[in-house]
Each structure stands twice: as structure tokens, then as C-alpha cells.
């Protein structure tokens, strides 16, 4: 009898210890996801600082105002429709699901698929990603776009366009069934923002005086210190962007992601500096900064699934692409004040293709490279078409470009009636 009681006590204590361990794991995973959310939130400060540094001082208030409103629009629209559109409860392998509005909190506040973190943590982490995607467009169309049309664009971009392509992979849609892989969003976040930026640039046209009969006239930003601070804030936030995408506090995988992310960024800076020096014979700080960002964008698709040496190579290629891409866009007279299309679109495409070259997982039945290429083309075609049509309709109705007089005066005075500096 005593032996039986002892066995029961031991089993009870074992079960209690197991339950405590599971609870501790849940708390750790949920806490890490929330910490990552804060880090991604800090990226919005990085974008604001970087973009304000790379525009002229007469447009600083305007670019900061856009960054403030973008995250506000982004979170609210993602709550209204975006989250349910991106993560529906049905139609796995599909193209789109028409969702209900608002949030549908499951019993206990846990996610429907697993209980590694709460539903609330899931929503706020994903919401920060959605707002980040739209911020990419902001810098590319800086210094000549009207505020109201841009905010209308932001509303539809975050509530409809981004969630649909996000569903294709992360919501178990058709790209996921195909075997397409994008760990944290080289395509699903960065290229989506890059395609939207390209559509806006095409319809807006370049800034006055950028392209002249005598050649390309550089229009430098007003504060490189602000730009440098912005890039370091973005690098800092990327630890949450990529590290949080592990979706758990797994010590081995999170640590690996931190290392691959940082080494790709460092390699991107070196490669961009060297290639830009070979092209122009100058040590261009802006190229080094965008090289860091290019490396970060490039590794985002595969930070969890490549070796350390592979992450360096991915960053080197991404960094080398930056000055080549910037030069190519300039030759096409596509004016991008912050280099967003080069960083997020070009390096996003490279990073997504790099998955098939360096990724450590089994190929899907159609082949990993083919799956990656189909994903890139499908996301690009849908996003560019959606954003081009949206910008075009806004151009026809409200107009999207400020007047020449307002552009010369500066958007700070023209749209806000005050300046950043006195």
C-alpha cells in the first residue's frame, strides 16, 4: 500500500513538473514574441530617421508626418480586415478568403493552430510587419507626393494587397502548398513594398532637376548623421524582425538567426562600399548604409535555414547589387530618393532566390528554385498591378503629385505650414 501511494505521488509530481515546464516554455515563447514586436516597432523609428536624413531639409516634417500616420493607418486597417484576410480559418492552399471584420479571439486567447503564444501577441507582431511594408513605399516617393492620396494608398495597401500575398505563404495559401519558402519576408514584406514603390515612382515621375540634359544631378539628403542613426536602428530592429519570425524562444534557432542576420548585414556594407568605389572612385556613405540594408533584406528569406558562411555570401551579393541597381534605376530616370527599390525590391528578389541555392531543407516536388521563382513572379505581378492601378486611379481623381511651385517651396511649408528647422 505504501509503495502504491509513493508511486502515485511520484507520478503526480512528475505531471506537475511537466505542466510547469510547459507553462514556462509558453511564457518564454510569448515574451520573446512581444520583445520582437517592440524591436520591429523600433524599425519604424529607424525608417523615419533614415528617410528624414536622406531628404532635403525643406521636406523633413512631411516625411516624418508620413511615418507617424503610416503605422497608425497600418495597425488600424490590419485590425479591421488585414489580419483575418492574411490568416483565415479556412481555404488552405487557396488564393484569397473573404474574412470577417475585426478580430475573432479564440477561447482562452490562444492561437487556433498552437498555444506557443497568445492570439494578441500574434496579431500585434504581424501588425508591425504590415505597417513596415507600407513604410518602404514612403521613402521612394518622397519629396513630391501629396499626403491625402498617399494615405488612401496606404489604407488599401495594408488592408488588402499585403494580406493577400501574405496569405499565399504564411496563411497556408497556394504558394505554401507549392513549396515556396520565405522565412521572414524578403518577398512577402520587402519585395511587396518594393513593387509598390516602383509603381509609385513610375506614375509620379522624378523630382524637378534630378535628370537634366547635361546628365544626372545628385540631390543629397540634408543629414547623414540622421541617416546613419536610422540604419543602425533598423539593424537593431531586424533582430526582432528575423529573430521573432522563429515564432518561439528556441535558443539554438534564435541564436543562429541573430548571427546570420548580422553577418549578412556586415558583408553587405563591405561589398556595396567596394563596388561603389570601383564605379565612382569615391567612398560613398549612403551606399555603405544601403549595403547594410540590402544584406539584411537578402538574408531575411533564409536566416533560419542557411549556414553562417552562406549568409556572408548572400550579404556580399546583396551589397554588390545596391550600387549597380541604383545606377540602373537612374539611367532609366526612376527617381528614388532613399534607394528603397534597390534595397527592398532587388535584394528581396535575390534573397528569395538564394533560398534555393543555400537553404538546408528538402526540395518540394517541383524543385525549390522553380517554387521560389513562381513565388517572386506571382507576388510581383499581383502587387505591381494592384499598386499601379491604385496609384493611377488616385492620379486621375485627386492627383498624386504636388505642383511645381510647392515642390520648389518644399512640402514642409506647402502642406504643414512649418519647418523642421528654424
C-alpha positions in Angstrom: 0.0 0.0 0.0 2.8 2.4 0.9 4.6 1.5 -2.3 1.4 2.3 -4.3 1.0 5.7 -2.6 4.6 6.6 -3.3 4.2 5.7 -7.0 1.1 7.9 -7.2 2.9 10.8 -5.5 5.8 10.4 -7.8 3.6 10.4 -10.9 1.6 13.4 -9.6 4.8 15.4 -9.0 6.1 14.4 -12.5 3.0 15.6 -14.1 3.1 18.8 -12.1 6.8 19.3 -13.2 5.8 18.7 -16.8 3.0 21.2 -16.6 5.3 23.8 -15.0 7.8 23.2 -17.8 5.2 23.6 -20.5 3.9 26.8 -18.8 7.5 28.2 -18.6 8.0 27.4 -22.3 4.8 29.1 -23.2 5.7 32.2 -21.1 9.2 32.3 -22.7 7.9 32.0 -26.2 5.2 34.6 -25.7 7.6 37.0 -24.0 10.1 36.7 -26.9 7.4 37.4 -29.5 6.4 40.5 -27.6 10.0 41.6 -27.3 10.4 41.1 -31.0 7.3 43.1 -31.6 8.9 46.0 -29.7 12.1 45.6 -31.9 10.1 45.7 -35.1 8.3 48.8 -33.8 11.7 50.4 -33.3 12.3 49.9 -37.0 9.6 52.5 -37.7 11.8 55.0 -35.9 14.7 53.8 -38.0 12.7 54.3 -41.2 11.7 57.8 -40.1 15.2 58.8 -39.2 16.8 57.3 -42.3 14.2 58.9 -44.6 14.3 62.3 -43.0 18.1 62.3 -43.2 18.1 61.4 -46.9 15.6 64.1 -48.0 16.2 67.8 -48.2 15.6 69.8 -45.1 12.5 71.5 -46.7 10.8 68.1 -46.7 11.7 66.7 -43.3 8.4 67.4 -41.5 6.5 65.9 -44.4 8.4 62.6 -44.4 8.2 62.4 -40.6 4.5 63.0 -40.7 4.0 60.2 -43.2 5.9 57.8 -41.0 3.8 58.7 -38.0 0.5 58.2 -39.9 1.6 55.1 -41.7 2.0 53.0 -38.6 -1.3 54.3 -37.3 -3.2 53.5 -40.5 -1.3 50.2 -40.7 -2.3 48.9 -37.3 -5.9 50.0 -37.6 -6.5 48.6 -41.1 -4.7 45.4 -40.1 -7.1 45.1 -37.2 -10.2 45.9 -39.3 -9.6 43.4 -42.1 -5.9 42.6 -42.8 -5.2 40.1 -40.1 -8.2 37.9 -40.8 -7.6 38.2 -44.6 -4.0 37.0 -44.1 -4.7 34.3 -41.5 -8.2 32.9 -42.3 -9.6 29.8 -40.6 -10.3 28.1 -44.0 -9.3 27.6 -47.6 -5.8 26.2 -47.2 -4.0 26.2 -50.5 -6.3 28.9 -51.8 -5.8 32.3 -53.4 -7.9 34.5 -51.1 -10.5 34.2 -48.4 -13.1 37.0 -47.7 -12.8 37.5 -44.0 -14.9 38.8 -41.2 -14.1 42.2 -39.8 -12.2 42.9 -36.6 -10.5 40.2 -34.5 -12.0 36.8 -33.7 -10.4 35.8 -30.4 -10.5 32.1 -29.8 -11.3 30.5 -26.4 -8.5 31.3 -23.9 -7.0 33.9 -26.2 -4.7 31.3 -27.8 -3.9 30.8 -31.4 -6.1 28.4 -33.3 -3.1 26.3 -34.6 -1.0 26.1 -31.5 -0.5 27.5 -28.0 3.0 28.8 -28.1 1.8 32.4 -27.7 -1.4 34.3 -27.3 -3.7 35.5 -30.1 -3.0 39.0 -29.0 0.8 38.5 -29.4 0.2 37.0 -32.8 -1.8 40.0 -34.0 0.5 42.8 -32.8 3.6 41.1 -34.1 2.1 40.6 -37.5 0.6 44.1 -37.5 4.0 45.6 -37.1 5.2 43.7 -40.2 2.2 45.1 -42.2 3.0 48.7 -41.3 6.7 48.1 -42.1 5.8 47.0 -45.6 4.0 50.3 -46.3 6.8 52.4 -44.9 9.1 51.2 -47.7 6.9 52.9 -50.3 7.0 56.2 -48.3 10.7 56.8 -48.8 10.7 56.0 -52.6 8.0 58.6 -53.4 9.4 61.2 -51.0 9.6 65.0 -51.8 6.8 65.1 -54.5 3.7 63.1 -53.4 0.5 64.6 -51.9 -0.3 63.5 -48.5 -4.0 62.6 -48.8 -3.6 60.3 -51.8 -0.7 58.6 -50.2 -2.7 57.9 -47.0 -5.5 56.5 -49.1 -3.0 54.3 -50.9 -1.6 53.2 -47.5 -5.1 52.2 -46.3 -5.8 49.8 -49.3 -2.2 48.6 -49.5 -2.1 47.4 -45.9 -5.7 46.2 -45.7 -5.9 44.3 -49.0 -2.7 43.9 -51.0 -0.2 42.9 -48.3 -2.5 40.5 -46.5 -3.5 38.6 -49.7 0.1 37.8 -50.7 1.0 37.1 -47.1 -1.8 34.6 -47.0 -0.4 32.8 -50.0 2.5 31.6 -48.0 2.2 32.4 -44.3 -1.6 31.8 -44.1 -1.2 28.4 -45.8 -2.3 29.5 -49.2 -1.3 28.2 -52.6 2.3 29.3 -52.5 2.8 27.4 -49.3 1.3 24.3 -50.8 3.6 24.8 -53.8 6.7 24.7 -51.5 7.7 28.4 -51.8 9.8 29.4 -48.8 10.2 32.9 -47.3 11.2 32.8 -43.6 10.6 36.4 -42.6 9.7 38.3 -45.8 12.4 39.0 -48.4 9.5 38.8 -50.9 6.3 38.9 -48.8 7.3 42.1 -47.0 10.3 43.8 -48.7 9.6 43.0 -52.3 5.9 43.8 -51.8 7.0 47.2 -50.6 9.5 47.5 -53.4 6.9 46.7 -56.1 4.6 49.3 -54.6 7.4 51.8 -54.6 8.2 51.1 -58.2 4.6 51.7 -59.3 4.5 55.0 -57.4 7.8 56.2 -58.9 6.6 55.4 -62.4 3.4 57.4 -62.1 4.9 60.3 -60.1 7.9 61.0 -62.2 11.3 62.2 -60.9 11.9 65.2 -58.7 12.4 68.5 -60.6 16.1 68.9 -61.6 17.1 65.3 -60.9 17.6 64.4 -64.6 18.8 67.2 -66.9 20.0 67.5 -70.4 23.5 67.6 -69.1 23.1 64.4 -67.1 22.0 63.1 -63.7 22.2 65.8 -60.9 22.7 64.3 -57.4 20.2 65.6 -54.8 21.9 64.8 -51.5 20.0 64.4 -48.3 20.3 67.1 -45.6 21.6 65.0 -42.7 23.9 61.9 -43.0 24.1 61.6 -39.2 20.3 61.1 -39.1 20.6 58.5 -41.9 23.3 56.6 -40.1 21.3 56.5 -36.9 18.3 55.3 -38.9 20.3 52.4 -40.4 21.6 51.3 -37.0 18.1 51.4 -35.6 16.9 49.3 -38.5 19.7 46.8 -37.9 18.8 46.7 -34.3 15.1 46.1 -35.1 16.0 43.4 -37.5 16.9 41.1 -34.6 13.2 41.2 -33.8 12.1 41.1 -37.4 14.1 37.9 -38.2 14.5 36.6 -34.7 10.9 36.9 -33.8 9.9 35.1 -37.0 11.2 31.9 -35.4 7.9 32.2 -33.5 9.4 30.7 -30.4 12.2 31.4 -28.0 14.1 28.3 -29.3 17.7 29.2 -28.1 19.6 27.5 -30.9 17.5 28.7 -33.8 17.1 32.3 -32.5 20.8 32.5 -31.9 21.6 31.2 -35.4 19.2 33.8 -36.9 20.9 36.6 -35.0 24.3 35.5 -36.4 23.2 35.0 -40.0 21.3 38.3 -39.9 24.3 40.3 -38.6 26.9 38.8 -40.8 24.8 39.3 -44.0 24.4 43.0 -43.0 28.2 43.4 -42.4 29.0 41.7 -45.7 26.5 43.9 -47.5 28.2 47.0 -46.2 31.7 45.9 -47.4 30.5 44.7 -50.8 28.5 47.9 -51.5 31.4 50.1 -50.5 33.9 48.3 -52.7 31.6 48.1 -55.8 30.6 51.7 -55.5 34.2 52.8 -55.1 35.1 50.9 -58.3 32.3 52.6 -60.1 32.7 56.2 -58.9 36.2 56.3 -57.2 34.6 57.7 -54.0 33.8 56.2 -50.6 30.0 56.8 -50.6 28.5 56.6 -47.1 24.9 56.3 -48.5 26.0 53.2 -50.5 27.5 51.6 -47.4 24.3 52.3 -45.4 22.1 50.8 -48.2 24.5 47.9 -48.4 23.8 47.1 -44.8 20.1 47.2 -45.5 20.5 45.2 -48.7 22.3 42.5 -46.8 19.5 42.4 -44.2 16.8 42.2 -46.8 18.7 39.5 -48.7 19.1 37.2 -45.6 15.5 37.7 -44.4 14.1 34.8 -46.6 16.6 32.2 -45.3 18.1 33.4 -42.0 16.9 30.2 -40.2 18.0 27.7 -42.9 21.4 28.7 -44.2 24.9 28.2 -42.8 27.0 31.1 -41.4 29.3 31.1 -44.5 26.3 31.1 -46.8 24.8 34.1 -45.0 28.0 36.1 -45.7 27.9 35.2 -49.4 24.2 36.2 -49.6 25.1 39.6 -47.9 28.0 40.1 -50.3 25.9 39.6 -53.4 23.1 41.8 -52.0 25.6 44.6 -51.1 27.2 44.4 -54.6 23.7 44.7 -56.2 23.0 48.0 -54.5 25.2 50.4 -56.4 24.6 48.5 -59.7 20.8 48.8 -59.1 20.9 52.4 -58.1 22.9 53.2 -61.2 20.5 51.2 -63.4 17.4 52.9 -62.0 19.0 56.4 -62.5 19.7 55.5 -66.1 16.0 54.6 -66.5 15.2 58.0 -64.9 13.4 56.3 -62.0 14.0 58.7 -59.1 14.1 57.0 -55.7 15.5 59.4 -53.0 16.3 56.7 -50.5 17.1 53.8 -52.7 14.1 51.7 -51.5 13.6 49.9 -54.8 17.2 48.8 -54.9 17.3 47.7 -51.2 13.9 46.1 -50.8 12.9 45.0 -54.4 16.2 44.0 -56.0 17.7 42.5 -52.8 14.4 41.0 -51.9 14.3 39.1 -55.1 18.0 37.9 -54.7 17.4 36.8 -51.1 14.3 34.8 -52.2 16.2 33.0 -55.0 19.1 32.4 -52.6 16.9 30.1 -50.6 17.1 27.5 -53.4 20.8 27.8 -53.5 21.8 27.7 -49.9 18.7 26.6 -47.9 19.0 23.5 -45.8 15.8 21.6 -46.4 14.3 19.1 -48.9 13.1 20.4 -52.3 9.4 20.4 -53.0 8.2 18.2 -55.8 8.5 20.9 -58.4 12.0 21.9 -57.3 12.9 24.7 -54.9 14.3 27.1 -57.5 11.1 26.8 -59.5 8.9 27.3 -56.5 10.9 30.4 -55.5 10.7 31.8 -59.0 7.0 31.3 -59.2 6.5 33.0 -55.9 8.6 36.0 -56.9 6.7 36.4 -60.2 3.3 35.9 -58.7 3.8 38.3 -55.8 5.4 40.8 -58.2 2.7 40.6 -60.8 -0.1 40.9 -58.3 1.5 43.6 -56.1 2.7 45.8 -59.0 -0.7 45.5 -60.8 -2.6 46.3 -57.6 -0.5 49.3 -56.6 -0.2 50.7 -60.2 -3.9 50.7 -60.7 -4.5 52.2 -57.2 -2.0 55.0 -57.8 -3.4 55.5 -61.3 -6.9 55.9 -60.0 -5.7 58.3 -57.4 -3.8 60.2 -60.0 -6.9 60.6 -62.1 -9.2 61.6 -59.2 -7.3 63.5 -56.6 -3.9 63.9 -58.3 -0.9 62.4 -56.6 1.9 65.0 -57.4 2.3 68.4 -55.8 2.6 71.5 -58.0 6.0 72.7 -59.2 5.7 75.7 -57.0 5.0 73.6 -53.9 7.9 71.3 -54.8 10.3 74.2 -55.0 9.0 75.7 -51.8 9.1 72.4 -50.0 6.4 70.2 -48.6 7.0 71.3 -45.0 5.7 74.8 -45.8 3.3 73.8 -48.6 1.5 71.0 -46.7 2.3 71.7 -43.0 2.9 75.4 -42.7 6.1 74.9 -40.6 9.6 73.7 -40.9 11.7 71.2 -39.1 14.5 73.7 -38.5 14.5 77.4 -37.7 
